[in-house]
Amino acid sequence: MEKTFGLIGGDRRQAELSHLLAADGNTVYTYGLDDWKPAGAGDLDRAAGADVIVLPLPLCQGDGALNCREDPMSTAELFHRLCPGQRVLAGQVRPQQYREAADCGLTLEDYFLREELTVANAAVTAEGAVQVAMERLDETLLGMECLVLGFGRIGKLLCHRLQGLGARVSAAARRPSDLAWIRAYGWRALETGALDGELSRFGAVFNTVPSPVLGAALLKQLPGRCLLVDLASCQGIDLAAAESLGLPNVWARCLPGRLSPRTAAAVIRDTVYYILLEERSDPA
């Protein structure tokens, strides 16, 4: 493609991405990733001057701060360093950052909205969720009653993986169509808003819903050794209440970046390439 790539901020995924891009023969400059020994480490000006800027997933940590461990500058400050002709890609972009980019004449594209990335990312997350559970349980998933809250991409894939390990799978959803699919797959279907009285059997509960689902009153109905794994960016399980009740729990956010960074990086690389190829084939 004969383009230079600038990777600014992020976690080990971005560092692995730099190696993958460099291995494909691209020129890569990075900034803010020295902790993970990336390819093309350099200063901010060089990275910000590349043809294609690949920013982290998620773009921000906190309110308006770039997700960058070494130099958490504001996204507005970074955007003022970029030029309108550059291709700027980032993950989980907030409305504020779209506005900041537009004010600088930049077109900011959210690669996390691409279906090919979200599906692959969901697969990595589902596998990671199983790993997290197996590391914390003192018994096997084989034969265990497991509940998955939410039936989006991650919920669907997690149900399949749990079933493959011999767990007895139940899934909770709100939409009738999702409940129908849960039953069609042979799993027990529960309505998210009607969990009262349905929780006494479970050895593990996995949440994928980024809004409150299990509060203290429902948590009291779970067996004392039930493991709670919250995968959502905003807790759907009241983990503070779970802690006070003595229920083992973990907020397992950002699993792809923590447990499978190279696979997660390959998914981002492929998505970036798809975006650039579409740009080249666009007759406009």
C-alpha positions, 0 to 999 in steps of 0.5 A: 500500500506504500503508506506509513502508519503511526500508532499512538497510545493504547496497550499491548494490542497496539504494540503487537499491531506495530510488529504485524504491520512492520512484518508486512513491509510497512513503515511504522512509527509508534508513540506511547508504547515503549512498555511493550517494545513495539516496532518503530518506537519514536517521538510523537511528531514522527508518529503523528506525521504518518499517512495513516494514524491508528489510535487505540481501542478504546480511544479514550480513558476518562473524559477526553484523555487519550488512552496512553499510559506514558503520556495521557494527553487530551484527544483535542491536543493530539488532533491539533497535531494531525493534518486533514489529509491523513486517515485517522482510525480509532476504536470506540469513539465518543461524540466529543472526539468526533466533534474535536476531530471535525473542528480540526478538519479531520475525518475520524473513523471508528474501526470498532463499528466494523462488523468483521472486527466486532465479531472477531473481537467477540470471539476472542472475548468469549474464549477469554471469559472461559479462561477467566472462569476456569482459572477461578473455579475449583471445579470443572465447567462440565455439568455446571449450570451456567448463566449468560446475561445478554445475547449479543455477539459475545453472549451467543459465542460464549454460550456455544463455548460453554456448551462445547465444554459440557456446561448446562447453558442458560441465557437471559435476554429481553427481546422475544426474538433472542429468547426464541434463538436461545431455545432453538439452540437448545439452551434454557431461555430466561427473560432478563427482567424476570430473573427473580426465583430463577437463580438458585441453580447456577455455579457461574454467571457471565454478564455481557450487558453494560447496564444494571442487571443483577443487584443485591436482591437477586445476588442473594438468590445465587449459591454461595460459591457462584462465580460472577464474571462481568465482561461489560464495559459498565458493570451489569452485576453489582460487584460491590454487593457481590463482594459483601455477600462473599460471592467470588467475582471478577470484572473482566474488561478488555480481555482481548488486549490482556489475554490475547493481544496478538490475535486482537492486533491481527483483527485490527490489522485486517480491519485497517487493511479492509478500510484502506482497500475500500478507499482505493476502490472507491470511484470517488 
